[in-house]
Amino acid sequence: MDNLLDDLRYPIGEFDANIELSPAARAERIEVLRRLPERVAEAVEGLSDEQLSTRYRPEGWTLRQTVHHLADSHANSYTRFKLALTEDEPPTIRPYFEDRWAELADSRMPVAVSLTMLSGIHARWVALLVSLSEADLQRAYIHPETGVWSIEKALALYAWHSLHHTAHITRTRERNGW
Protein backbone atom coordinates (compact mmCIF):
# COMPACT_ATOMS: atom_id res chain seq x y z
CA MET A 1 0.00 0.00 0.00
CA ASP A 2 1.31 3.46 -0.78
CA ASN A 3 1.91 6.12 1.87
CA LEU A 4 -1.26 8.10 1.10
CA LEU A 5 -3.49 5.08 1.69
CA ASP A 6 -1.49 4.17 4.80
CA ASP A 7 -2.02 7.71 6.10
CA LEU A 8 -5.74 7.54 5.35
CA ARG A 9 -6.07 4.14 7.00
CA TYR A 10 -3.90 4.92 10.05
CA PRO A 11 -3.96 8.70 10.50
CA ILE A 12 -2.24 8.49 13.91
CA GLY A 13 -0.18 5.40 13.09
CA GLU A 14 -0.86 1.78 13.92
CA PHE A 15 -1.39 0.62 17.50
CA ASP A 16 1.91 -0.11 19.23
CA ALA A 17 1.54 -2.86 21.82
CA ASN A 18 4.81 -1.80 23.49
CA ILE A 19 2.98 0.54 25.83
CA GLU A 20 4.19 2.45 28.82
CA LEU A 21 2.75 0.94 31.99
CA SER A 22 2.48 3.69 34.57
CA PRO A 23 -0.22 5.45 36.56
CA ALA A 24 0.36 8.61 34.49
CA ALA A 25 -0.02 6.77 31.15
CA ARG A 26 -3.12 5.01 32.47
CA ALA A 27 -4.66 8.32 33.58
CA GLU A 28 -4.04 9.80 30.12
CA ARG A 29 -5.73 6.80 28.47
CA ILE A 30 -8.73 7.03 30.79
CA GLU A 31 -8.97 10.73 29.98
CA VAL A 32 -9.03 9.90 26.25
CA LEU A 33 -11.96 7.55 26.90
CA ARG A 34 -13.70 10.12 29.10
CA ARG A 35 -13.48 12.75 26.37
CA LEU A 36 -14.29 10.56 23.36
CA PRO A 37 -18.06 11.22 23.24
CA GLU A 38 -17.51 14.98 23.31
CA ARG A 39 -14.65 14.83 20.77
CA VAL A 40 -16.64 12.72 18.31
CA ALA A 41 -19.66 15.00 18.72
CA GLU A 42 -17.43 17.99 17.95
CA ALA A 43 -15.89 16.16 14.97
CA VAL A 44 -19.28 15.57 13.31
CA GLU A 45 -20.94 18.81 14.41
CA GLY A 46 -22.58 20.62 11.53
CA LEU A 47 -21.95 17.90 8.96
CA SER A 48 -24.74 17.34 6.47
CA ASP A 49 -26.20 13.96 5.64
CA GLU A 50 -24.19 14.01 2.42
CA GLN A 51 -20.96 14.81 4.27
CA LEU A 52 -21.63 12.02 6.79
CA SER A 53 -21.97 9.69 3.78
CA THR A 54 -18.39 10.48 2.71
CA ARG A 55 -15.85 7.68 3.03
CA TYR A 56 -12.72 8.56 5.00
CA ARG A 57 -10.67 6.55 2.49
CA PRO A 58 -11.33 4.51 -0.62
CA GLU A 59 -12.92 1.21 0.43
CA GLY A 60 -13.34 2.60 3.96
CA TRP A 61 -16.41 3.39 6.01
CA THR A 62 -18.46 6.52 5.75
CA LEU A 63 -18.12 9.04 8.56
CA ARG A 64 -21.57 7.92 9.76
CA GLN A 65 -20.51 4.27 9.83
CA THR A 66 -17.37 5.28 11.72
CA VAL A 67 -19.41 6.89 14.50
CA HIS A 68 -21.69 3.87 14.71
CA HIS A 69 -18.64 1.57 14.68
CA LEU A 70 -17.21 3.38 17.71
CA ALA A 71 -20.44 2.76 19.62
CA ASP A 72 -20.52 -0.92 18.58
CA SER A 73 -16.85 -1.50 19.31
CA HIS A 74 -16.78 0.29 22.65
CA ALA A 75 -19.97 -1.42 23.85
CA ASN A 76 -18.28 -4.74 23.10
CA SER A 77 -15.07 -3.65 24.79
CA TYR A 78 -16.82 -2.42 27.92
CA THR A 79 -18.49 -5.83 28.18
CA ARG A 80 -15.14 -7.58 27.66
CA PHE A 81 -13.61 -5.58 30.53
CA LYS A 82 -16.50 -6.56 32.82
CA LEU A 83 -16.16 -10.22 31.83
CA ALA A 84 -12.43 -10.12 32.59
CA LEU A 85 -13.14 -8.57 35.99
CA THR A 86 -15.86 -11.02 37.00
CA GLU A 87 -14.92 -14.42 35.58
CA ASP A 88 -12.76 -16.81 37.63
CA GLU A 89 -10.51 -17.55 34.62
CA PRO A 90 -9.70 -15.23 31.71
CA PRO A 91 -12.73 -15.59 29.43
CA THR A 92 -12.40 -16.19 25.73
CA ILE A 93 -14.39 -13.40 24.16
CA ARG A 94 -16.48 -13.58 21.04
CA PRO A 95 -15.09 -11.55 18.15
CA TYR A 96 -17.49 -10.04 15.64
CA PHE A 97 -17.38 -8.99 12.01
CA GLU A 98 -17.03 -5.21 12.27
CA ASP A 99 -17.35 -4.78 8.51
CA ARG A 100 -20.65 -6.66 8.47
CA TRP A 101 -21.98 -4.76 11.48
CA ALA A 102 -21.20 -1.50 9.63
CA GLU A 103 -23.48 -2.59 6.78
CA LEU A 104 -26.54 -3.24 8.97
CA ALA A 105 -29.48 -0.82 8.93
CA ASP A 106 -28.69 0.70 12.33
CA SER A 107 -25.40 2.01 10.89
CA ARG A 108 -27.43 4.26 8.59
CA MET A 109 -29.30 5.92 11.46
CA PRO A 110 -28.57 9.49 12.54
CA VAL A 111 -25.23 9.70 14.36
CA ALA A 112 -26.96 11.27 17.38
CA VAL A 113 -28.14 7.79 18.37
CA SER A 114 -24.59 6.48 18.66
CA LEU A 115 -23.32 9.71 20.24
CA THR A 116 -25.87 9.19 23.02
CA MET A 117 -24.84 5.54 23.31
CA LEU A 118 -21.15 6.52 23.53
CA SER A 119 -21.89 9.04 26.28
CA GLY A 120 -23.55 6.40 28.45
CA ILE A 121 -21.03 3.65 27.77
CA HIS A 122 -18.05 5.91 28.37
CA ALA A 123 -19.47 7.40 31.58
CA ARG A 124 -19.84 3.89 32.99
CA TRP A 125 -16.55 2.63 31.51
CA VAL A 126 -14.55 5.51 32.99
CA ALA A 127 -16.23 5.06 36.40
CA LEU A 128 -15.24 1.41 36.26
CA LEU A 129 -11.67 2.11 35.13
CA VAL A 130 -10.89 4.66 37.84
CA SER A 131 -12.05 2.17 40.48
CA LEU A 132 -9.64 -0.59 39.44
CA SER A 133 -6.74 -1.78 41.55
CA GLU A 134 -3.35 -2.75 40.14
CA ALA A 135 -4.43 -6.39 40.41
CA ASP A 136 -7.65 -5.64 38.52
CA LEU A 137 -5.66 -4.04 35.70
CA GLN A 138 -3.77 -7.31 35.22
CA ARG A 139 -6.96 -9.35 34.83
CA ALA A 140 -7.40 -10.41 31.23
CA TYR A 141 -9.54 -11.83 28.50
CA ILE A 142 -8.53 -13.99 25.56
CA HIS A 143 -9.23 -12.91 22.01
CA PRO A 144 -9.21 -16.05 19.85
CA GLU A 145 -7.34 -14.23 17.04
CA THR A 146 -4.97 -11.93 18.95
CA GLY A 147 -4.36 -13.70 22.25
CA VAL A 148 -4.38 -12.52 25.85
CA TRP A 149 -5.27 -8.91 26.63
CA SER A 150 -4.83 -7.54 30.13
CA ILE A 151 -7.25 -4.78 31.01
CA GLU A 152 -4.33 -2.35 31.10
CA LYS A 153 -3.18 -3.31 27.60
CA ALA A 154 -6.75 -3.26 26.27
CA LEU A 155 -7.21 0.20 27.80
CA ALA A 156 -4.25 1.39 25.72
CA LEU A 157 -5.76 -0.20 22.60
CA TYR A 158 -9.12 1.49 23.09
CA ALA A 159 -7.57 4.87 23.85
CA TRP A 160 -5.68 4.51 20.55
CA HIS A 161 -8.89 3.30 18.85
CA SER A 162 -10.70 6.41 20.09
CA LEU A 163 -8.07 8.76 18.70
CA HIS A 164 -7.69 6.70 15.50
CA HIS A 165 -11.34 6.92 14.46
CA THR A 166 -11.78 10.50 15.62
CA ALA A 167 -8.84 11.36 13.35
CA HIS A 168 -10.58 9.60 10.45
CA ILE A 169 -13.41 12.08 10.83
CA THR A 170 -11.38 15.22 11.52
CA ARG A 171 -8.85 14.56 8.76
CA THR A 172 -11.65 13.92 6.27
CA ARG A 173 -13.14 17.29 7.23
CA GLU A 174 -9.76 18.96 6.80
CA ARG A 175 -9.12 17.36 3.40
CA ASN A 176 -12.54 18.44 2.18
CA GLY A 177 -12.42 21.93 3.68
CA TRP A 178 -15.48 21.44 5.89
N, C-alpha and C positions, 0 to 999 in steps of 0.2 A: 504494500500500500504506500502511496506517496505521502509526503509530509503534510499536504493540505488535508487529505482525508484523515490522517492520524490526528491532526489538530482539531478537526471537526468532531471526530469520535471521542477523543480524550482531551478536552480543552484545558484541563488542569493536570494532565499527565495520568498515567495508569496508577492504580493503587499499588503502593509499596508496602508489602507485609513486614518489612524491617522497621517496625514502629518504635518510637520512644515510649518506654513504659515508666511514667512518672505521674505523680498527682497533678502537676501543672499541665502536662499533655492531656491527661484525662479530663481535666476541667475545661480545657479548650475544646475538646471534642464534644463534651456535653453541651457547651455553649453553642456550638454549631447546630446540634440537634434542637436545642431550645429555640434558636432563631430561625430555623428552616421555614416554618409556616409563614412567618412574616416576610422573609426574603423571597420566597416563591410568589407570594401575593404581590409584592412589589415588582417582581420580574415580569409578571403577566398583566399588571395594572394597565388599563387603557387599551389593551390589544383587542382588535376586532375579531369576529368569528373567522374571517379570512386569514388574518395574521396567525391566529391560533392553529389554523390548518396547515401552516408552513412547516416543512420538515427541517430539522436542525442540520441535517446532512443528507446527501443522496442515500436512499435506502434506509434512512433513519426514521424515527417516530416524528409525528407532528408535535408542536409545542403542547397542544392539548393532551395528547397521549402521554407525553413526558410528565405532566402534572399528575395525571391519573396513575401512571406507573409509580411515581413516588409514594402515593397513598397506598397502592397495592403492596409495594415492596416493604414499606416501613410498617404496615400492619402485620405482614408476615414476620418481619424481623422482631418486632415487639413481642409477638407470640413466642418466637424462638428463644428470646431472652428469658421469658417467664418459664418456658419448659425447662431450660437449662438450670434455672434457679430452684425448681420444684421437684424435679425427677431425682430418684436415688442414684441413677447412673446417667452419664451423658446421653441424651436422647438422639436418635437419628432422625433428623428433620426431613420433611417432605419437600423436595424442590418443586418448582412449578415452571411452566413455560411462559416466561414473561412476554415473549413476542405474541403468543396466542392470546394472552390476557389483554394485551393492548389492542387487539382487533375486536374484542367483544363490545356489545352495544353500550355498556356503561362507560367505556372510554371515549365515547362521542358526546357525553353529557357536558353541560357547562362546567368549567373548571372550579367554580365556586363550591360545588359538591365535594370535590377532593380537597380543596383548601380547608373546608370545615373539618373534614375527616382528619387531615394532617394536624390541625390545631389540637384536636382532642387526643389523638394518638401521641403526639409529641409532648403534650402536657403530662400525660400519664407516664410516658417513657422516661422523661427527664426526672420526674418525681421518684420513679423507681431507681434510676441510675445514681442519683445523689445519695440514696439510702444504702447503697451497697458497701459491704466491707471488702477488704483486700481478698479475703477468702472467696467471697461471692464473685469477685471479678475474675477469678481463676476457674470458676465453674464453666462448663462447656457444653456445646452440642456438636453433633457430627453431621456434616453435610456429605451425602453419599458421593458427590463428585469432587469436592475440594478438601475433605478431611475434617479434622478437629478444629473448632473455633472457640477459643475462650471468649467470655463476655468482653474482656478488655480488648482483645484483637478485633472482635466483631464491632465493637463500639468505634474503633478506628476506621473500619471499613465503611460503616454507615455514615460517619462524619464525612469521609471522602465522597461517598455516594451522594450525599446532600449537596456538597459543593459542586461535584461533577455535573449533576443534572441541572442545577441552578445555572451553571455556566453555559450549558447548552442553550438555555432560554436567553440569557443576557447577551451572549455572543451573537446569537441569531438576530436579536434586536439591533445590536451594534452594526452587524454586516449589512442589514437592510435599512439602516437609518431610521428606525422607529423610536 
